[in-house]
Amino acid sequence: EKVFQRLNPREVARILAPEIPKMGQDIIEDVAPRWIVSAATALPGTSRRIIIHSSRKFLKGFTIAMQENIGSLLNVRNCVVDQMMQDRTKLGLLFRKCGQKELDFLTNSGLWFGFILGLIQMVVALFWDNPWTLSIGGMIVGLATNWLALKWIFEPVNPTKFGPFILQGQFLRRQKEVAAEFSQFFAEKILTSEKLWHSILTDPTTKPEFEKLFKNHVMKFAGKVARGVRLIPDASVMAMAASKAVDKLPAHIGVVHDYVDKTLGLRETLRIQMEGMTSAQFERVLHPIFEEDELTLILAGAVLGFAAGLVQQGLETGSIKIPSLKGWIKGIGRRLLKLKAKWGRSPKALEEGDENDLS
């Protein structure tokens, strides 16, 4: 509401005033008899001045009324969501603009996390000589890599001191940078004057309120004009004219878009508000986009890791044999029995067994 108070009703009236005679002429042609249309086009100068003066007062009063009731005339959430649903490429553009560095980090982190976890996998392979350690290890590495990367992007939410270091999620550290990119995108692509007016005129939750307010002001305006040119207004014709005015408004409102975009200054307003968010509030700007596909990203890492390990296994052994579940269970059982027998012997027997193994 504070943002819309920046609009100067006098200036809005000045810009829109030339459109009123054009819109009025179209409405008269639709609802009035032909003789009235002819009479309207031949109005004397005094009558025309009355119309121009009344139209400016009408526009000024209507602008003030919109400012006072903007909460019921514009649903910003619906305005944004409807655009994102109608054109999903906008959500992709927003994600790339604000989260490209996080996406790059998620992609590139596979090299570093994969290398570190791969060292652990290598140690396991030295002590457990089984070709399937490559595939299973690759799956674990792929899963853990993406999970760790996602955690690193958004956690810790608040700055956390760890020894001499202060830890915080990668995305949250860029709050000022993201705020500038986010506000620019919304001011230029989503919350423009054209999009706001489209939402006001078409959103089912706000359209009835706007039409009611607009018709009331049009009826008052038309009544004053009719009396000014010494006509007796018919109530049914006036109501029809008001309805026509609502239908024709979108074709004439475009002249005010440049002024509204410039005056509202949404880019700077959004930037300041986002910079003032707490870390917890700011985390919800981008994280919900990741959350929807977070499990998919983690599982995709596991599948790719398993596939890479499978290829490595094939290169190392020359073939890939899928063990049967029964054989796999029997193999585990044999290993457990051997371990039980080994740990059940005396230390002396273990030493003799080791010497026999060496010989």
C-alpha positions as CSV (number, residue, x, y, z in Angstrom):
1,E,0.0,0.0,0.0
2,K,2.9,2.4,0.8
3,V,4.4,1.7,-2.6
4,F,1.2,2.7,-4.5
5,Q,0.9,5.9,-2.4
6,R,3.9,7.1,-4.5
7,L,1.7,7.6,-7.5
8,N,0.5,11.2,-7.9
9,P,-3.3,11.2,-8.7
10,R,-3.0,14.5,-10.5
11,E,-0.3,13.1,-12.8
12,V,-2.2,9.9,-13.4
13,A,-5.3,12.0,-14.3
14,R,-3.2,14.2,-16.7
15,I,-1.8,11.2,-18.5
16,L,-5.1,9.3,-18.8
17,A,-7.4,12.3,-19.5
18,P,-6.9,12.3,-23.3
19,E,-8.1,8.7,-23.3
20,I,-11.5,9.5,-21.7
21,P,-13.1,11.1,-24.8
22,K,-11.9,8.2,-27.0
23,M,-13.3,5.6,-24.6
24,G,-16.5,7.7,-24.1
25,Q,-17.0,7.9,-27.9
26,D,-16.7,4.1,-28.2
27,I,-19.1,3.5,-25.3
28,I,-21.7,5.9,-26.7
29,E,-21.5,4.2,-30.1
30,D,-22.3,0.9,-28.4
31,V,-25.1,1.9,-26.0
32,A,-26.7,5.1,-27.3
33,P,-29.1,5.7,-30.3
34,R,-27.5,7.1,-33.4
35,W,-28.9,10.6,-32.9
36,I,-27.1,10.9,-29.6
37,V,-23.9,9.7,-31.2
38,S,-24.2,12.4,-33.8
39,A,-25.0,15.0,-31.1
40,A,-22.0,13.9,-29.0
41,T,-19.6,14.5,-31.9
42,A,-21.0,18.0,-32.5
43,L,-20.8,19.2,-28.9
44,P,-19.9,22.9,-28.5
45,G,-16.6,23.9,-26.9
46,T,-18.1,24.7,-23.5
47,S,-19.5,21.2,-23.2
48,R,-16.2,19.6,-24.3
49,R,-14.4,21.7,-21.6
50,I,-16.9,20.4,-19.0
51,I,-16.2,16.8,-20.1
52,I,-12.4,17.3,-19.9
53,H,-12.6,19.0,-16.5
54,S,-14.9,16.3,-15.1
55,S,-12.8,13.5,-16.6
56,R,-9.7,14.7,-14.7
57,K,-11.7,15.0,-11.4
58,F,-13.0,11.5,-12.1
59,L,-9.6,10.0,-12.8
60,K,-8.0,11.7,-9.8
61,G,-10.8,10.5,-7.5
62,F,-10.6,7.0,-8.9
63,T,-6.8,6.8,-8.4
64,I,-7.1,7.9,-4.8
65,A,-9.8,5.3,-4.2
66,M,-7.6,2.6,-5.8
67,Q,-4.7,3.6,-3.5
68,E,-6.9,3.4,-0.5
69,N,-8.3,0.0,-1.4
70,I,-5.3,-1.6,-3.2
71,G,-5.2,-4.5,-0.8
72,S,-8.6,-5.7,-2.1
73,L,-7.9,-4.8,-5.7
74,L,-4.5,-6.5,-6.2
75,N,-3.4,-9.9,-5.0
76,V,0.4,-9.8,-5.5
77,R,0.8,-13.5,-4.7
78,N,-1.7,-14.5,-7.4
79,C,-0.1,-12.1,-9.8
80,V,3.3,-13.8,-9.4
81,V,2.0,-17.4,-9.2
82,D,-0.3,-17.0,-12.3
83,Q,2.6,-15.8,-14.4
84,M,4.9,-18.6,-13.3
85,M,2.2,-21.2,-14.0
86,Q,1.4,-19.7,-17.4
87,D,5.0,-19.4,-18.5
88,R,7.3,-21.8,-16.6
89,T,10.3,-20.5,-18.4
90,K,10.1,-17.5,-16.1
91,L,10.8,-19.7,-13.1
92,G,13.7,-21.2,-14.9
93,L,15.1,-17.8,-15.7
94,L,14.7,-16.7,-12.1
95,F,16.4,-19.8,-10.9
96,R,19.3,-19.4,-13.3
97,K,19.7,-15.7,-12.5
98,C,19.6,-16.1,-8.7
99,G,20.9,-19.6,-8.2
100,Q,23.4,-20.2,-11.0
101,K,26.3,-20.1,-8.7
102,E,24.7,-22.7,-6.4
103,L,23.9,-24.8,-9.5
104,D,27.5,-24.6,-10.7
105,F,28.7,-25.5,-7.2
106,L,26.4,-28.5,-7.1
107,T,27.8,-29.6,-10.4
108,N,31.5,-28.9,-9.7
109,S,31.4,-30.3,-6.1
110,G,31.2,-33.8,-7.5
111,L,34.9,-33.5,-8.4
112,W,36.1,-32.6,-4.9
113,F,33.6,-34.6,-2.8
114,G,33.9,-37.5,-5.2
115,F,37.7,-37.4,-4.9
116,I,37.6,-37.4,-1.1
117,L,35.0,-40.1,-0.9
118,G,36.8,-42.1,-3.6
119,L,39.9,-42.3,-1.4
120,I,37.7,-44.0,1.2
121,Q,36.4,-46.3,-1.4
122,M,39.9,-47.2,-2.5
123,V,40.9,-48.1,1.1
124,V,37.8,-50.3,1.4
125,A,38.7,-52.1,-1.9
126,L,42.2,-52.9,-0.5
127,F,40.7,-54.8,2.4
128,W,37.7,-56.3,0.7
129,D,38.6,-57.8,-2.7
130,N,35.2,-57.8,-4.3
131,P,34.6,-56.2,-7.8
132,W,31.1,-55.1,-6.6
133,T,32.7,-52.7,-4.1
134,L,33.3,-50.4,-7.1
135,S,29.6,-50.3,-8.1
136,I,28.3,-50.1,-4.6
137,G,30.9,-47.7,-3.5
138,G,30.2,-45.5,-6.6
139,M,26.5,-45.5,-5.6
140,I,27.3,-44.4,-2.1
141,V,29.8,-41.8,-3.3
142,G,27.3,-40.3,-5.8
143,L,24.5,-40.2,-3.2
144,A,26.7,-38.7,-0.5
145,T,28.2,-36.1,-2.9
146,N,24.9,-34.5,-3.9
147,W,23.6,-34.7,-0.4
148,L,26.6,-32.9,1.0
149,A,26.5,-30.3,-1.7
150,L,22.9,-29.5,-1.0
151,K,23.6,-29.2,2.7
152,W,26.6,-26.9,2.0
153,I,24.5,-24.6,-0.1
154,F,21.8,-23.9,2.5
155,E,23.2,-24.9,5.9
156,P,24.0,-23.6,8.4
157,V,21.2,-21.0,7.9
158,N,22.6,-18.6,10.5
159,P,26.3,-17.8,10.8
160,T,27.9,-20.4,13.0
161,K,31.3,-20.0,14.6
162,F,33.5,-23.2,14.3
163,G,36.9,-22.5,15.8
164,P,38.5,-19.6,13.8
165,F,35.9,-20.0,11.0
166,I,32.4,-18.7,10.5
167,L,30.2,-21.2,8.6
168,Q,27.1,-20.4,6.7
169,G,25.4,-21.8,3.6
170,Q,26.9,-20.7,0.3
171,F,23.6,-19.1,-0.9
172,L,23.0,-17.3,2.3
173,R,26.4,-15.6,2.1
174,R,25.3,-14.0,-1.2
175,Q,22.2,-12.3,0.3
176,K,23.1,-8.8,-1.0
177,E,24.1,-10.1,-4.5
178,V,21.0,-12.2,-4.8
179,A,18.7,-9.4,-3.5
180,A,19.9,-7.2,-6.4
181,E,19.4,-9.9,-9.0
182,F,16.0,-11.0,-7.7
183,S,14.6,-7.4,-7.4
184,Q,15.8,-6.6,-10.9
185,F,14.1,-9.7,-12.4
186,F,10.8,-9.1,-10.6
187,A,10.7,-5.4,-11.4
188,E,11.4,-6.0,-15.1
189,K,9.6,-9.3,-15.8
190,I,6.9,-9.9,-13.2
191,L,5.7,-6.8,-11.3
192,T,5.5,-4.4,-14.2
193,S,2.6,-1.9,-14.5
194,E,1.2,-4.0,-17.4
195,K,1.3,-7.2,-15.4
196,L,-0.2,-5.6,-12.3
197,W,-3.1,-4.1,-14.3
198,H,-3.7,-7.4,-16.0
199,S,-3.9,-9.1,-12.6
200,I,-6.3,-6.5,-11.3
201,L,-8.6,-6.8,-14.3
202,T,-8.5,-10.6,-14.6
203,D,-7.8,-12.2,-11.2
204,P,-11.1,-13.8,-10.0
205,T,-10.3,-12.8,-6.4
206,T,-9.9,-9.1,-7.2
207,K,-11.8,-8.4,-10.4
208,P,-15.3,-8.1,-8.7
209,E,-14.0,-5.5,-6.3
210,F,-12.3,-3.5,-9.0
211,E,-15.4,-3.6,-11.3
212,K,-17.6,-2.5,-8.4
213,L,-15.3,0.5,-7.5
214,F,-14.8,1.5,-11.2
215,K,-18.5,1.3,-12.1
216,N,-19.4,3.5,-9.1
217,H,-17.0,6.2,-10.2
218,V,-18.0,5.9,-13.8
219,M,-21.7,6.3,-12.9
220,K,-20.9,9.4,-10.9
221,F,-18.8,10.8,-13.7
222,A,-21.3,10.1,-16.4
223,G,-24.1,11.7,-14.3
224,K,-22.1,14.9,-13.8
225,V,-21.3,15.0,-17.6
226,A,-24.9,14.4,-18.5
227,R,-26.1,17.1,-16.3
228,G,-23.4,19.5,-17.5
229,V,-24.6,19.2,-21.1
230,R,-28.2,19.3,-20.0
231,L,-29.1,15.7,-20.6
232,I,-31.3,13.5,-18.3
233,P,-29.3,10.2,-17.8
234,D,-31.3,7.0,-17.9
235,A,-30.3,4.6,-15.1
236,S,-30.2,1.4,-17.3
237,V,-28.2,3.2,-20.0
238,M,-25.8,4.5,-17.4
239,A,-25.3,1.0,-15.9
240,M,-24.7,-0.4,-19.4
241,A,-22.2,2.3,-20.1
242,A,-20.3,1.6,-16.9
243,S,-20.1,-2.1,-17.8
244,K,-18.8,-1.2,-21.3
245,A,-16.2,1.1,-19.7
246,V,-14.8,-1.8,-17.7
247,D,-14.5,-3.9,-20.9
248,K,-12.8,-1.1,-22.8
249,L,-10.4,0.1,-20.1
250,P,-7.6,-2.4,-21.0
251,A,-7.3,-0.9,-24.4
252,H,-6.7,2.6,-23.0
253,I,-4.7,2.0,-19.7
254,G,-1.4,1.4,-21.5
255,V,-0.5,5.1,-21.7
256,V,0.1,5.1,-17.9
257,H,2.5,2.1,-17.7
258,D,5.8,4.0,-18.2
259,Y,4.8,6.5,-15.4
260,V,3.7,3.7,-13.0
261,D,6.9,1.6,-13.6
262,K,9.1,4.6,-13.0
263,T,7.3,6.0,-10.0
264,L,6.7,2.8,-8.0
265,G,10.4,2.0,-8.0
266,L,9.8,-1.6,-7.2
267,R,13.3,-2.7,-8.0
268,E,14.9,-0.6,-5.2
269,T,12.1,-1.4,-2.8
270,L,12.4,-5.1,-3.3
271,R,16.2,-5.0,-3.0
272,I,16.1,-3.1,0.3
273,Q,13.4,-5.4,1.7
274,M,15.4,-8.6,0.7
275,E,18.6,-7.2,2.2
276,G,16.7,-6.6,5.4
277,M,15.5,-10.2,5.7
278,T,16.7,-12.6,8.4
279,S,18.8,-15.5,7.2
280,A,15.9,-17.9,7.9
281,Q,13.5,-15.7,5.7
282,F,16.1,-15.4,3.0
283,E,16.8,-19.1,2.9
284,R,13.2,-19.7,1.8
285,V,13.7,-17.6,-1.4
286,L,15.5,-20.3,-3.3
287,H,15.5,-23.4,-1.2
288,P,11.9,-24.4,-2.0
289,I,12.9,-24.7,-5.7
290,F,15.6,-27.2,-4.7
291,E,13.4,-29.0,-2.1
292,E,10.9,-30.0,-4.8
293,D,13.6,-32.0,-6.6
294,E,16.1,-32.6,-3.8
295,L,15.4,-36.3,-3.5
296,T,15.6,-36.6,-7.3
297,L,19.0,-34.9,-7.3
298,I,20.4,-37.2,-4.6
299,L,19.0,-40.4,-6.2
300,A,20.3,-39.3,-9.6
301,G,23.8,-39.0,-8.0
302,A,23.5,-42.5,-6.6
303,V,22.4,-43.9,-10.0
304,L,25.2,-42.2,-11.9
305,G,27.7,-43.3,-9.3
306,F,26.5,-46.9,-9.5
307,A,26.7,-46.8,-13.3
308,A,30.2,-45.3,-13.2
309,G,31.3,-48.0,-10.8
310,L,29.7,-50.7,-13.0
311,V,31.7,-49.5,-16.0
312,Q,34.9,-49.4,-13.9
313,Q,34.1,-53.0,-12.7
314,G,33.7,-54.1,-16.3
315,L,37.0,-52.6,-17.3
316,E,38.8,-54.2,-14.4
317,T,37.4,-57.7,-14.5
318,G,36.6,-57.9,-18.2
319,S,32.9,-58.8,-17.5
320,I,30.0,-57.8,-15.4
321,K,28.1,-60.6,-13.7
322,I,25.1,-59.9,-11.7
323,P,25.1,-62.2,-8.6
324,S,22.0,-64.0,-7.7
325,L,20.3,-62.9,-4.4
326,K,20.6,-66.5,-3.1
327,G,24.4,-66.7,-3.9
328,W,24.9,-63.2,-2.4
329,I,23.2,-64.3,0.9
330,K,25.2,-67.5,1.0
331,G,28.5,-65.6,0.5
332,I,27.7,-63.3,3.4
333,G,26.9,-66.3,5.5
334,R,30.2,-68.0,4.7
335,R,32.1,-64.8,5.6
336,L,30.3,-64.6,8.9
337,L,31.1,-68.2,9.8
338,K,34.7,-67.7,9.0
339,L,34.9,-64.6,11.1
340,K,33.2,-66.5,14.0
341,A,35.6,-69.4,13.7
342,K,38.6,-67.1,13.5
343,W,37.6,-65.0,16.5
344,G,36.7,-68.1,18.5
345,R,40.2,-69.6,18.4
346,S,42.9,-68.9,21.0
347,P,45.6,-66.4,20.2
348,K,48.1,-69.2,19.9
349,A,46.0,-71.0,17.4
350,L,45.5,-67.7,15.5
351,E,49.3,-67.3,15.3
352,E,49.7,-70.9,14.0
353,G,46.9,-70.3,11.5
354,D,48.6,-67.1,10.3
355,E,52.0,-69.0,9.9
356,N,50.2,-71.7,7.9
357,D,48.6,-69.1,5.7
358,L,52.0,-67.5,5.1
359,S,53.6,-70.9,4.2
